[in-house]
Amino acid sequence: MRPDLFKCAVAGVPFVDIMVTMSDPSIPLTITEWEEWGNPNEKKYFDYMMSYSPLDNVKRQPPPLPFTHPTTAHALTHHFACSLVLSHALSLVRVCFLLVVKHTKL
């Protein structure tokens, strides 16, 4: 991975909250997806899914130099997608925001 090559990331209608969504059988399509993804309520699938879950793998790392903080952030979501709800995009923004705010001297 080369984060120094990019100034932004576009996550259009992101499915970032994999663990919460895939663990909740009341969400439409979740149970049928277990055949393809595995059921995270079982440890072997839980551990594997945690290894690539976007929201659970956002980490603070030193920025490449020279570095300037981005002035804007955009989160795109889709209000017609029953399994990709607005909270997914908001969760990703929240996690990224907290990493920046907690580790930035104002």
Beta strands, then each sheet from edge to edge (+ up, - down):
end
